[in-house]
Amino acid sequence: MGSSLINITPLLPVALALLVAVGATVAWLGRLGHGPAVVTACARAAVQLGAVSVVITWVLRLPVATAAFVLLMYGVAAFTAGRRITGGQGGWWWAGVPIAAGTVPVLALLMACQVISTDGLVVIPIAGILLGGCMTATTLAGKRARDELAQRHGEVEAALSIGLLPRSARLEICRPAAAQSLVPALDQTRTVGLVTLPGAFVGMLLGGATPLAAGLVQLVVLIALLAAEAVACVATIELAARDTWP
């Protein structure tokens, strides 16, 4: 078994195990604090992808199942981002607001303009890409905003003392740092085709699509992702400025 991109050979498990070991060992030796997390993340990825591979065919046949699967992805994204931002103190509902604010309107716009179909085979991967991007943007923006407001609390108090409203004072402190969460998406979009050839583009080429069609699909994905992450970032900063932390 194999494909034109990955060859499935008896040495594939060995290669994967070695890569996991390298990642975990480097993280441990570098004192990054994520050595065990590398192993568990890789193990979870293997289990979850295996489970998805089993159920995805059934899910794609039923619109209700497709909607339920998208909601499941949303719930996991909100839970993951909320836990990162609050240090494991809950807050999934807080992270869920910006993730939904970024994903829902962009996905609805793509379907309303008939850029993508309502077929589950299309909706699930596009929704997954948008949810994943918004999860990352929300996590980075929320964590940076929270850290800045905690470390520079005195500056917030100083801004209040000169007459700024609480929201405005917090925005002055947290917005510049939290806005950096959009940099990865910006760089990915700016350098596409020059530094990387993203998965959607390569996958379509391998599937027999023309380079033009593959390029258009990847362009839609990148622009939609950037728009969704921008909304999620702004929504996260706004919630932080309003001091709505869980």
Secondary structure as UniProt FT lines:
FT   TURN            10..11
FT   HELIX           12..29
FT   TURN            30..31
FT   HELIX           35..61
FT   HELIX           63..86
FT   HELIX           92..112
FT   TURN            113..114
FT   HELIX           120..151
FT   HELIX           153..161
FT   TURN            162..163
FT   HELIX           166..178
FT   HELIX           179..182
FT   HELIX           183..191
FT   TURN            193..195
FT   HELIX           199..206
FT   TURN            207..208
FT   HELIX           211..241
FT   TURN            242..243
//
